[in-house]
Amino acid sequence: MTSSIFVADTRKAQGPGPRAVLLDLDGTLVDTEGIWWAAEAEVFADLGHVLDEVHRSVVVGGPMARSVGHLMAVTGTTATLAELMVAINTRFERLIIDGAPLMPGARRLLAELAAHGVPTALVSASHRRTIDAMLRTLGAENFHFTLAGDEVLRTKPHPDPYLTAAARLGADPAHCVVIEDTLTGVASAEAAGCVVVAVPSLVPIDPAPRRTVVASLEELTVPFLRSLSTRIH
């Protein structure tokens, strides 16, 4: 699957509630944060470095270049960023060859959004090849389109991914609800002016204006998302 310029018909979503729902991938819809860490740990182990678990919470949810750059700095490896990114992506894809586990409530939520005609987009910092591998489990048909981290000039925590997704759906970012699991993703969505629902994975996230925190996707329903309309101006 490739990303394309697409403007959704948002008429079904008119009325109370969000004009669109924009969803993160890793750690939000698919339980991959542990798999990413395993891929990183294996690649660095091949180079003679043991990754301390303390770095796991540092690299989670961030753009891959930043995460790998941090691991390069703490290990002192002589491998290049480009080499490591290719190796980690390849190892990750091998680890999910039989599919990646969905987060509890993910498939039900996507089906409910579709049933109510709410336009959706998948907005990830992962690269296109990685997203396409995971869509074999998640289902590309669940989204109007998907946007990868290597398809925007600046990925999360910059607002560009969510601004781009809202524009493609023909929706004002202020009328979009973003579902994220990390502080990096939340920062991106809030900088874009979106309402945020945070479902924290490894690092706690506090509530804030225009930000609701829940424990699981199982708490999210279309009526719940519509109840956030009081925060959408």
Steps between C-alpha positions, in 0.01 A plus 500: 500500500620852431383827641315730266335839514143433605220723619223313678131577485447609862128564469411187699706634789326836515320591820625450855837339535823478300518552123777240490690264727874471445673201654859416583623149424780363723386451856159651425332259258768232481699364794842552343702705746652185650569362152679819397714480814579134427605589145722782625651282774576218255664727245719667761581161654628387161738797521616403849286742703247412770221756526405596854123493564525856632519621140176331401277779631725758332468360147134394512264694279758727342610531139734217410796724419481658845462165677786333316714812541451478876602132503804579287608763750464279807670198342770678304445275199691575182210392280330783310147622557396387152642150554330461835162624379499250213609218730240578767215536249600170341520324837164644606333377181639151564362505854148585377502264203214305659311816591507755779261487798231765507438704813182405690203678347679605180304298247167575666572875509597510131185309406284737704656809343434355155141412589436861604666643190777676691799567269819347636870516418799310632780745586828335595865590546591157361623469143271400215644150459442431870145635496412286201634192678278568803195581288491132405373445854323828564324532165555788259125507435448648847647836398427762237878522463822445692787743549854384576781682675715498187223667299513833683789744524482506881346217698377490861535695733459766230136576408554427129364140500168593658466824303558299180250230598229751592551684171468180298174423679374852437460561873605785727765358740305657787209272408712184496557255785842335514560173685861462617702301754819705549597849603670548162179423314291709738735795448462467123121487515467788744740716300271439202203623706319168531305358793697207644407172663810348657522127569843481669719201419831508690523859624219663704314793344310756708163650402502858370270745325377338176663173613320201651690203640352149500645164598402306189342527158222290646376818670460679168173502309351736245265650764803556726690674220194711424486602866833673444320750277490740795876532445463553127439862409 
